[in-house]
């Protein structure tokens, strides 16, 4: 797969002036007389690994364990179809007109009520409805980043966040929360914001413990740094009880929320990703800034999706389908980890995640380059995600992310067998 910079046009050349015949009418310009302006420079900073695994779905018989995809069987199709029909029939003003940039007021009220907690008072002024969780990341970059400024990011970091902020070419300060010497305050100091996925991090599946959550919140308060809590997997706990959100921990208990945490949520893992509904909960000043950025992005999130979401929440649909989803994904996690123990135990080390969608495995042999393993795996009919795409510098090439939510137990077992063969073949070529 070609890299982006392989198709960047050269710097534009000024065309020679066209000559005019005696009648004063210019000659017809040549079709190739000038080249268009070059693409923006940040496009040359991308890599071909992402393009490779995104296009891998075209390979017949491939077992795709690379993405972060929910199983379509978890979608309540009939319920959503009826909600969509009722939304258009009963609420055409909400569903079919331009909604407010901030989102439907009733949905913002609903989100505020769902996330309010003792000491955490929320109103619609604390809520912005976004077009999926990714838009929240993009808007945060737009309102907080100038080129070259610092982001303190939990490392390894979510690929989508790195892509969202790439045009601003930030500098990254990695936060390795598992290191015993990690200190939150120095990590956050002078950063534009800190980025975390505390519930079953993408890509590592790691659960940030309560003590570290408190430390990060305290550091945000002490340094004044915004703390982004990206929480797409917060409902996917398979073991243990949910930990308090950093949003909750940052509440002061006096008046509407005005703290330093910017909380991002999404409907993609709770209901269906195609609805493209997410939300930001933050201090009103931050919400107002994000609204200004969203105005120049898409004007508003589709009203039909917002109305379906509002009515789904009101009917308790997400709570009704969650137990079956958790049971399915818990069994698949266990099936994947059992197959890995059987076929990959001498090649990788990993932890069994307590929730989320991913297992992060690090090669025991330092010679293994997982960028090469991606390509070797495709030849063996399996696709995984290499660690380099989660590293802003692209240097970590010794680990892989494996998804367990999309495929059933039999496919996961076969995929691991193929991955074992591909890994051994890659190591054999390493010498």
C-alpha positions in Angstrom: 0.0 0.0 0.0 1.4 3.3 -1.0 2.1 5.9 1.6 0.2 9.2 1.5 3.3 11.2 0.5 3.8 9.0 -2.5 0.9 10.7 -4.2 1.4 14.3 -3.0 1.6 16.7 -6.0 4.7 18.6 -6.5 4.8 22.3 -5.6 2.6 24.1 -8.1 4.2 25.7 -11.1 3.0 29.1 -12.4 1.6 28.7 -15.9 3.1 30.8 -18.8 0.7 33.5 -20.0 -1.4 32.4 -22.9 -0.7 34.1 -26.2 -3.6 35.9 -27.9 -4.3 35.9 -31.6 -4.9 39.2 -33.5 -8.6 39.1 -32.6 -7.7 39.4 -28.9 -9.2 36.1 -27.9 -6.7 34.0 -25.8 -5.6 30.6 -27.1 -7.3 27.7 -25.4 -5.1 26.8 -22.4 -3.4 23.5 -22.4 -5.0 20.9 -20.1 -1.6 20.2 -18.4 -0.3 23.7 -18.3 -0.4 23.9 -14.4 -0.4 21.6 -11.5 -2.8 22.1 -8.5 -1.5 23.2 -5.1 0.1 20.5 -3.0 -1.9 18.7 -0.3 -1.4 19.8 3.3 1.9 18.8 4.7 0.5 16.8 7.6 -0.8 14.1 5.2 2.8 13.0 4.7 3.1 12.1 8.3 0.8 9.2 8.1 1.7 5.5 7.6 0.7 2.7 5.3 0.0 0.3 8.2 -3.4 1.9 8.9 -4.3 1.8 5.2 -3.2 -1.9 5.0 -5.4 -3.2 7.8 -8.4 -1.0 6.8 -8.3 -2.5 3.3 -7.7 -6.1 4.5 -11.4 -6.8 4.6 -11.4 -7.4 0.9 -9.3 -10.6 1.4 -11.6 -13.7 1.0 -11.7 -15.9 4.1 -9.8 -13.4 6.2 -10.4 -13.5 10.0 -10.4 -9.9 11.1 -9.3 -9.4 14.7 -7.9 -5.9 14.0 -10.8 -3.6 14.4 -12.9 -2.5 17.4 -16.2 -3.6 16.1 -19.3 -4.7 18.0 -21.2 -7.9 17.0 -24.2 -6.9 14.8 -26.2 -9.6 16.6 -26.3 -7.3 19.7 -28.2 -4.5 17.8 -31.9 -4.4 18.7 -32.9 -4.0 15.0 -36.7 -4.3 15.4 -36.8 -1.9 18.3 -34.6 0.6 16.4 -36.8 0.3 13.3 -39.9 1.1 15.3 -38.2 4.0 17.1 -37.1 5.4 13.7 -40.7 5.1 12.4 -42.1 6.8 15.4 -39.5 9.5 15.4 -40.5 10.6 11.9 -44.2 10.2 12.4 -44.5 11.7 15.8 -41.6 14.2 16.0 -40.9 15.4 12.5 -39.6 18.7 13.8 -36.9 17.0 15.8 -36.2 14.2 13.3 -36.2 16.0 10.0 -35.4 19.7 10.6 -32.0 21.2 11.4 -31.5 20.6 15.1 -29.7 23.1 17.3 -25.9 22.9 17.1 -25.7 21.9 20.7 -28.2 19.0 20.2 -31.9 18.5 20.9 -32.6 20.2 24.3 -34.5 17.1 25.6 -31.6 14.8 24.7 -29.1 17.1 26.4 -31.4 17.1 29.5 -31.5 13.3 29.3 -27.7 13.0 29.2 -27.3 15.4 32.1 -29.8 13.4 34.2 -28.2 10.0 33.3 -24.7 11.2 34.3 -25.6 13.3 37.4 -24.4 11.8 40.6 -24.2 12.8 44.3 -22.1 16.0 44.3 -22.2 16.2 40.5 -24.9 18.6 39.3 -25.3 18.7 35.5 -27.6 20.7 33.3 -28.0 20.9 29.6 -25.4 23.7 29.6 -22.8 21.0 30.5 -23.8 18.8 27.5 -23.0 18.9 23.8 -24.3 16.2 21.4 -21.7 15.1 18.8 -21.6 13.1 15.6 -20.0 10.1 17.2 -17.3 10.0 19.8 -14.7 10.9 17.2 -16.1 14.3 16.6 -15.6 15.1 20.3 -11.9 14.4 19.9 -11.7 16.5 16.7 -13.4 19.4 18.3 -11.2 19.3 21.4 -8.2 19.6 19.1 -9.8 22.5 17.3 -10.4 24.6 20.4 -7.3 23.7 22.4 -4.4 23.1 20.1 -2.1 25.3 18.1 0.6 23.7 16.0 3.3 22.0 18.1 1.7 22.3 21.5 1.9 19.5 24.0 -0.6 16.7 24.7 0.0 14.5 27.7 -1.4 11.2 26.5 -1.9 7.8 28.1 0.5 5.6 26.2 -0.1 3.6 24.1 -2.8 6.0 22.7 -6.0 5.5 20.8 -5.2 5.6 17.0 -8.4 7.6 16.3 -7.3 10.4 18.7 -3.9 10.6 17.2 -5.4 10.9 13.7 -7.9 13.5 14.9 -5.1 15.8 16.2 -2.5 15.0 13.5 -3.3 18.2 11.4 -2.1 20.3 14.3 1.1 18.4 14.6 1.2 18.3 18.4 4.1 17.1 20.6 3.2 14.2 22.8 4.2 13.6 26.4 3.6 9.9 27.0 1.8 9.0 30.3 2.7 5.3 31.2 0.3 5.0 34.1 1.4 1.4 34.9 4.9 2.7 35.7 5.5 2.7 39.5 7.3 6.0 39.2 4.5 7.8 37.2 3.6 11.2 38.7 0.5 12.9 37.4 1.2 16.5 38.2 4.5 16.7 36.3 2.9 14.9 33.4 0.1 17.4 33.1 2.0 20.6 33.8 2.1 23.0 30.9 0.2 20.6 28.6 -2.8 21.9 26.6 -4.7 18.8 27.8 -4.2 15.3 29.1 -5.9 12.4 27.2 -7.0 9.1 28.9 -9.2 6.1 28.2 -9.5 4.9 31.8 -12.0 2.2 31.2 -10.4 -0.7 29.3 -8.0 1.5 27.2 -7.9 1.2 23.5 -5.5 -0.4 22.7 -4.3 -2.1 25.9 -7.6 -3.0 27.6 -6.1 -1.6 30.8 -8.4 -0.4 33.6 -7.0 2.6 35.4 -7.4 2.1 39.1 -9.2 4.4 41.5 -6.0 5.8 43.1 -4.6 6.9 39.7 -8.0 8.4 38.7 -7.9 10.5 41.9 -4.3 11.5 41.2 -5.1 12.6 37.6 -8.1 14.6 38.8 -6.0 16.3 41.5 -3.3 17.1 39.1 -5.7 18.6 36.6 -7.1 20.8 39.4 -3.7 21.8 40.6 -2.2 22.6 37.2 -5.3 23.9 35.5 -4.8 21.4 32.7 -7.9 20.0 31.0 -8.3 16.3 31.5 -10.0 14.4 28.7 -11.8 11.2 29.9 -12.7 9.2 26.7 -15.1 6.5 27.8 -16.5 4.4 24.9 -16.2 1.1 26.9 -17.5 2.2 30.3 -20.5 -0.1 30.1 -18.4 -3.2 29.1 -17.4 -4.5 32.5 -17.2 -8.3 32.6 -15.5 -8.7 36.0 -15.9 -6.5 39.1 -17.9 -3.4 39.7 -17.6 -0.1 37.7 -15.1 2.4 39.1 -16.2 6.0 39.6 -15.6 8.2 36.5 -13.0 10.9 36.7 -15.9 13.3 35.9 -17.5 12.2 39.2 -14.3 12.5 41.1 -13.8 16.0 39.9 -17.2 17.3 41.1 -17.1 19.9 43.9 -20.7 19.4 45.0 -21.5 23.1 44.8 -23.5 24.4 41.9 -23.5 23.1 38.2 -20.4 21.3 37.2 -17.5 23.6 36.4 -14.5 21.3 36.7 -11.5 20.5 34.5 -12.6 17.1 33.2 -13.9 16.8 29.6 -16.0 13.6 29.5 -16.6 11.9 26.1 -19.3 9.3 25.7 -20.8 7.4 22.7 -23.8 5.3 21.8 -21.6 3.1 19.5 -20.9 0.4 22.0 -24.2 0.7 23.9 -26.6 0.5 21.1 -25.4 0.8 17.5 -22.4 2.6 15.9 -24.3 3.6 12.8 -26.5 6.1 14.7 -23.3 8.3 15.1 -24.4 9.8 18.4 -21.9 10.9 21.1 -21.7 13.5 23.8 -19.4 15.7 25.6 -19.9 16.6 29.3 -17.8 19.5 30.5 -17.8 23.0 32.1 -20.1 25.4 30.3 -17.2 27.5 29.0 -15.8 24.4 27.3 -19.1 23.4 25.9 -19.5 26.9 24.4 -16.1 26.7 22.8 -16.9 23.3 21.3 -20.2 24.5 20.0 -18.4 27.2 18.1 -16.0 24.6 16.6 -18.9 22.3 15.7 -20.7 25.1 13.9 -17.9 25.1 11.3 -17.7 21.3 11.2 -21.2 19.8 10.5 -23.7 22.4 11.9 -25.5 19.7 13.9 -25.7 16.0 14.6 -28.6 14.4 12.6 -31.9 15.0 14.3 -33.3 11.6 13.4 -30.4 9.9 15.2 -30.8 12.2 18.2 -34.5 11.5 18.5 -34.0 7.7 18.2 -31.4 8.0 21.0 -33.7 10.1 23.2 -36.6 7.6 22.9 -34.3 4.6 23.3 -33.0 6.0 26.6 -36.5 6.9 27.7 -37.6 3.3 27.0 -34.7 1.8 28.8 -33.5 0.0 25.7 -29.8 0.2 26.4 -30.3 -1.3 29.9 -32.4 -4.1 28.5 -29.9 -5.3 25.9 -26.8 -4.8 28.0 -26.8 -8.2 30.0 -26.9 -10.3 26.8 -24.1 -8.2 25.3 -21.9 -8.6 28.3 -22.5 -12.3 28.5 -21.6 -12.7 24.8 -18.5 -10.6 25.0 -17.3 -12.2 28.2 -17.5 -15.6 26.7 -15.6 -14.4 23.6 -12.9 -12.8 25.7 -12.4 -16.1 27.6 -12.4 -18.1 24.3 -9.7 -15.8 22.8 -7.5 -15.9 25.9 -7.8 -19.7 26.1 -6.7 -20.1 22.5 -3.8 -17.7 23.1 -2.7 -19.7 26.0 -2.7 -22.8 23.9 -1.0 -21.5 20.7 0.8 -18.2 21.7 1.9 -18.8 25.2 5.6 -19.2 24.2 5.5 -16.1 21.9 3.6 -13.3 23.8 2.7 -12.1 27.2 -0.6 -10.5 28.0 -3.2 -9.7 30.7 -6.8 -10.8 30.6 -8.8 -7.6 30.5 -11.6 -7.1 32.9 -13.8 -5.5 30.2 -13.7 -3.7 26.9 -12.9 -5.2 23.5 -9.2 -5.9 23.3 -6.3 -8.0 24.4 -2.8 -6.4 24.2 0.0 -8.9 23.7 3.7 -8.1 23.8 6.2 -10.3 22.0 8.7 -12.2 24.2 11.3 -12.2 21.4 12.6 -8.7 20.7 13.3 -9.5 17.1 9.6 -9.7 16.3 8.5 -6.6 14.2 4.7 -6.5 14.4 4.5 -4.3 11.4 5.9 -7.2 9.4 3.7 -9.6 11.4 0.6 -7.7 10.1 1.6 -8.4 6.5 2.7 -12.0 7.2 -0.6 -12.5 9.1 -2.6 -11.4 6.0 -0.9 -14.0 4.0 -2.0 -16.5 6.6 -5.6 -15.2 6.6 -5.7 -13.3 9.8 -5.5 -9.6 10.6 -4.3 -7.9 13.8 -3.3 -4.4 14.6 0.4 -3.7 15.2 1.5 -1.5 18.1 3.2 1.1 15.9 -0.1 2.9 15.0 -0.7 3.6 18.7 2.7 5.3 19.2 2.9 8.9 18.0 6.5 8.3 17.0 5.7 4.8 15.4 8.6 3.2 17.3 6.8 0.6 19.3 6.8 -2.4 17.0 6.8 -5.3 19.5 3.1 -5.6 20.5 -0.3 -6.3 18.9 -3.9 -5.5 19.7 -6.5 -8.3 19.2 -10.2 -7.7 19.2 -12.5 -10.4 20.6 -16.0 -8.9 20.2 -16.7 -9.4 16.5 -15.9 -13.1 16.0 -17.4 -16.2 17.6 -15.3 -18.6 19.6 -14.6 -20.9 16.6 -13.3 -18.1 14.5 -11.2 -16.7 17.3 -9.6 -20.0 17.9 -8.8 -20.4 14.2 -7.6 -16.9 14.0 -5.1 -17.5 16.8 -3.8 -20.7 15.1 -3.2 -18.7 12.0 -1.5 -15.9 14.0 0.7 -18.5 15.7 1.9 -19.8 12.3 2.4 -16.2 11.0 4.4 -15.2 14.1 6.7 -18.3 13.8 7.2 -17.6 10.1 8.1 -14.0 10.8 10.6 -14.9 13.5 12.1 -17.5 11.2 12.8 -14.8 8.6 14.2 -12.5 11.3 17.3 -14.8 11.7 
